[in-house]
């Protein structure tokens, strides 16, 4: 039995598809309101803030993936995320299950250095500090050695379905809606983005590779690093639209934040858009050389072909 904790988000949905496709037909999806992804999935409703419910959700699992998410509410993150993670780790220890933690880059410095698995944490803002604390809890569990533990870390997403990111909200979702794209802060900095199905496939690969445990891994990204100017040009071409976009300056986010709690919640992330985003996933690619990461042209083309609209943004 392989179990996904926090099973309704885009990463978890793609992870469930990949696990069923290539690794196991014995899959349990856990969230407060779980939904099947594959016909053979077992679903279990559980609140990860409740230690007993979390322990029950993990019972009988050989591998547990923690992909739980929360709305972009800082106080909610501070109050709930560490508890959810601690309950999951305690449950895995009791069950003797392997633990694969899906992580982001909020704890890293927001500058233009090359980010590797060895980059020290230097969080900016309260959300960054929460993610640094959570990653440290997982590293401490890894060092304790009672159960096999790994971290799979991803940079900013772009992708199909309900992928939630600045890039989807401001570029591809705008084009889907017949509007002009927006770019946060600057259009000339290099971006490293990960295609959400690649992040999920990469986590599945790691979870099912015994030698991947006891380590942190950067999940596989395309080797290209386009600027937003180049990314928007590719997107406009895919949508058969003239290349046209507007850069949203930091002052605009500051003004919007006066009226919008959602905008206030994302302002601490803005410094990363002033700098090149250089996320290095060469360690993963050396260990798994047959893994093909989606190119930006291919990914944008697939977003263009899919039906419906995704997340909307400011």
C-alpha positions in Angstrom: 0.0 0.0 0.0 1.3 3.4 -1.0 -0.5 6.4 0.6 -0.8 10.1 -0.4 -1.5 12.5 2.5 -3.2 15.6 1.1 -4.6 14.0 -2.0 -6.7 16.6 -3.7 -4.1 19.1 -5.1 -2.6 19.0 -8.6 0.6 17.4 -7.4 -1.2 14.7 -5.6 -3.6 14.0 -8.5 -0.7 13.6 -10.9 1.2 11.6 -8.4 -1.7 9.2 -8.0 -1.9 8.7 -11.8 1.8 8.0 -12.0 1.9 5.6 -9.1 -1.0 3.6 -10.5 0.5 3.7 -14.0 3.9 2.5 -13.2 4.3 1.3 -9.6 1.2 0.0 -7.7 -2.5 -0.7 -8.0 -2.8 -0.5 -4.2 -3.1 3.2 -3.5 -4.8 5.1 -0.7 -5.7 8.8 -1.1 -6.2 10.7 2.1 -7.6 14.2 2.7 -10.6 15.8 4.5 -12.7 15.2 1.4 -10.8 12.7 -0.8 -11.8 11.8 -4.3 -10.6 8.9 -6.4 -8.2 9.6 -9.2 -8.0 6.0 -10.5 -10.8 3.5 -10.3 -8.9 1.2 -8.0 -8.0 3.9 -5.5 -9.0 3.5 -1.8 -10.1 6.8 -0.3 -10.0 7.7 3.4 -11.2 10.9 5.0 -8.9 12.2 7.7 -7.9 15.5 9.3 -4.1 15.6 9.4 -4.4 18.0 12.4 -5.7 15.0 14.4 -2.9 12.6 15.4 -5.3 9.6 15.7 -6.9 10.1 12.3 -3.5 10.5 10.7 -2.2 7.3 12.4 -5.2 5.4 11.0 -4.7 6.9 7.6 -1.1 5.6 7.5 -1.7 2.1 8.9 -0.5 -0.6 6.6 1.4 1.7 4.3 4.8 0.9 2.9 5.4 4.4 1.4 3.7 7.6 2.5 3.8 10.8 0.4 3.2 14.1 2.1 1.8 16.5 -0.5 -0.7 18.4 1.8 -1.3 22.1 1.0 -3.1 25.0 2.7 -4.5 28.3 1.3 -2.0 31.2 1.2 -2.8 32.4 4.7 0.2 33.0 6.8 -1.4 32.5 10.2 -3.0 29.2 9.0 0.4 28.0 7.8 2.0 28.8 11.2 -0.8 27.2 13.2 -1.4 24.1 11.1 1.4 23.0 8.8 3.9 22.0 11.4 1.3 20.0 13.3 0.1 18.2 10.2 3.7 17.3 9.3 4.6 16.1 12.9 1.5 13.9 13.0 2.4 12.4 9.6 6.0 11.7 10.7 4.8 10.2 14.0 2.3 8.0 12.2 5.0 6.8 9.7 7.4 6.0 12.5 4.7 4.0 14.3 3.7 2.1 11.1 7.3 1.6 9.9 6.5 3.3 6.6 8.9 5.2 4.3 8.2 8.9 4.1 8.5 11.0 1.0 8.1 14.8 1.6 7.1 17.1 -1.2 8.7 20.5 -0.6 9.1 23.9 -2.2 11.9 26.5 -2.3 10.4 29.1 0.1 13.2 28.5 2.6 16.0 29.3 0.2 17.7 32.8 -0.2 15.8 35.0 -2.6 18.8 36.0 -4.7 20.4 34.8 -8.0 22.7 32.1 -6.6 22.6 28.6 -8.1 20.3 26.6 -5.8 21.4 23.1 -5.1 20.4 20.5 -2.5 23.3 21.9 -0.4 22.1 25.6 -0.4 21.6 26.7 3.2 18.2 27.9 4.4 17.8 31.7 4.6 14.0 32.3 4.5 12.5 35.7 3.8 9.1 36.3 5.4 6.8 34.3 7.6 5.8 31.7 5.1 9.5 31.0 4.3 10.2 30.5 8.0 7.3 28.0 8.2 8.7 26.0 5.3 12.2 26.1 6.7 11.0 24.8 10.0 9.1 22.0 8.3 12.0 21.0 6.2 14.2 21.0 9.3 11.7 18.6 11.0 12.0 16.2 8.1 15.8 16.5 8.0 15.9 15.7 11.8 13.7 12.6 11.1 16.0 11.6 8.3 19.0 12.0 10.7 17.3 10.0 13.4 17.2 7.0 11.1 14.1 5.2 12.5 12.4 5.2 9.1 13.6 5.9 5.5 12.9 9.5 4.7 13.5 11.7 1.6 12.7 15.2 0.4 11.7 16.0 -3.2 11.9 19.8 -3.7 10.3 21.8 -6.6 10.6 25.4 -7.8 7.6 27.4 -9.0 5.1 25.4 -11.0 3.5 25.8 -14.3 1.2 23.2 -15.8 -2.2 21.8 -16.8 -5.4 21.5 -14.9 -5.7 23.4 -11.7 -2.0 24.1 -11.3 -1.7 27.1 -9.0 1.2 29.5 -9.6 2.0 33.0 -10.6 2.9 31.9 -14.0 -0.3 30.0 -14.6 -2.4 32.8 -13.1 -0.8 35.7 -14.8 0.2 34.2 -18.2 -1.5 31.1 -19.4 -4.8 31.6 -17.6 -5.0 35.1 -18.9 -4.5 33.9 -22.4 -7.2 31.2 -21.9 -9.5 34.0 -20.9 -8.7 36.1 -24.0 -6.8 38.6 -21.9 -3.2 40.0 -22.1 -0.6 38.3 -19.8 0.9 39.9 -16.8 4.4 39.5 -15.5 5.4 40.0 -11.9 8.1 42.7 -11.1 10.5 42.1 -14.1 10.5 40.5 -17.5 14.2 40.0 -17.9 15.2 37.7 -15.1 15.8 34.0 -15.8 13.1 31.6 -14.5 13.3 27.9 -13.6 9.8 26.5 -13.7 8.7 22.8 -13.2 5.9 21.2 -15.1 3.6 19.9 -12.4 3.3 16.3 -13.9 7.1 16.2 -13.9 7.2 17.1 -10.2 4.8 14.3 -9.5 6.5 11.8 -11.7 9.8 12.7 -10.1 8.5 12.2 -6.6 7.1 8.8 -7.6 10.5 7.8 -9.0 12.2 8.8 -5.8 9.7 7.2 -3.5 10.1 3.8 -5.3 14.0 4.0 -5.5 15.4 2.5 -2.2 18.7 4.4 -2.6 16.9 7.8 -2.9 16.1 7.8 0.9 18.2 9.6 3.4 18.7 12.5 0.9 17.2 15.7 -0.4 16.5 15.9 -4.2 15.7 18.7 -6.5 12.9 17.5 -8.8 13.7 17.5 -12.5 13.2 20.7 -14.5 13.8 21.5 -18.2 17.4 22.7 -18.7 16.2 25.9 -20.4 15.8 29.0 -18.2 13.7 31.5 -20.2 13.1 35.0 -19.1 9.4 35.9 -18.6 9.7 37.9 -21.8 10.7 34.7 -23.6 8.1 32.6 -21.8 5.3 35.0 -22.6 6.4 35.1 -26.3 6.2 31.3 -26.4 2.8 31.4 -24.7 1.4 34.0 -27.1 2.6 32.1 -30.1 1.0 28.9 -28.8 -2.3 30.7 -28.3 -2.1 32.4 -31.7 -2.0 35.8 -30.0 0.3 38.8 -30.7 3.1 39.1 -28.1 1.7 41.7 -25.7 2.0 41.8 -21.9 2.3 44.2 -18.9 4.8 44.1 -16.1 3.2 44.5 -12.7 5.7 46.5 -10.5 6.1 46.0 -6.8 4.3 49.3 -6.1 1.2 47.9 -7.8 1.2 44.9 -5.6 1.7 47.2 -2.6 -1.3 49.3 -3.6 -3.4 46.2 -4.4 -2.5 44.7 -1.0 -4.3 47.6 0.7 -7.6 46.2 -0.6 -6.8 42.5 -1.1 -5.8 40.0 1.6 -4.8 37.5 -1.1 -2.4 40.0 -2.6 -1.0 40.8 0.8 -0.3 37.1 1.3 1.9 36.8 -1.8 4.0 40.0 -1.4 6.8 38.3 0.6 7.5 36.2 -2.5 8.1 39.2 -4.8 11.9 39.5 -4.2 12.4 36.2 -6.0 11.1 37.8 -9.1 13.7 40.6 -9.0 16.4 38.0 -9.3 17.3 35.1 -11.7 15.8 31.8 -10.5 18.5 29.2 -10.9 17.2 25.9 -9.6 19.6 23.0 -10.3 18.2 19.5 -10.7 21.4 17.9 -12.1 21.7 15.5 -9.1 18.3 13.9 -10.1 19.2 13.8 -13.7 22.5 12.0 -13.0 20.8 9.3 -10.9 17.8 9.0 -13.3 19.2 9.8 -16.8 16.2 8.3 -18.6 13.8 10.8 -17.1 12.7 13.3 -19.8 11.5 16.7 -18.4 8.9 18.6 -20.4 10.2 21.4 -22.5 8.5 24.8 -22.2 7.3 24.8 -25.8 5.7 21.3 -25.3 4.2 22.2 -21.9 2.7 25.5 -23.1 1.3 23.7 -26.1 -0.4 21.1 -23.9 -1.9 23.9 -21.8 -3.2 25.5 -25.0 -4.9 22.2 -26.0 -6.6 21.4 -22.8 -10.2 22.5 -22.3 -11.6 24.8 -19.6 -10.1 27.5 -17.6 -7.6 27.2 -14.7 -6.9 29.4 -11.7 -7.5 33.1 -12.2 -5.1 35.7 -10.9 -4.9 39.4 -10.2 
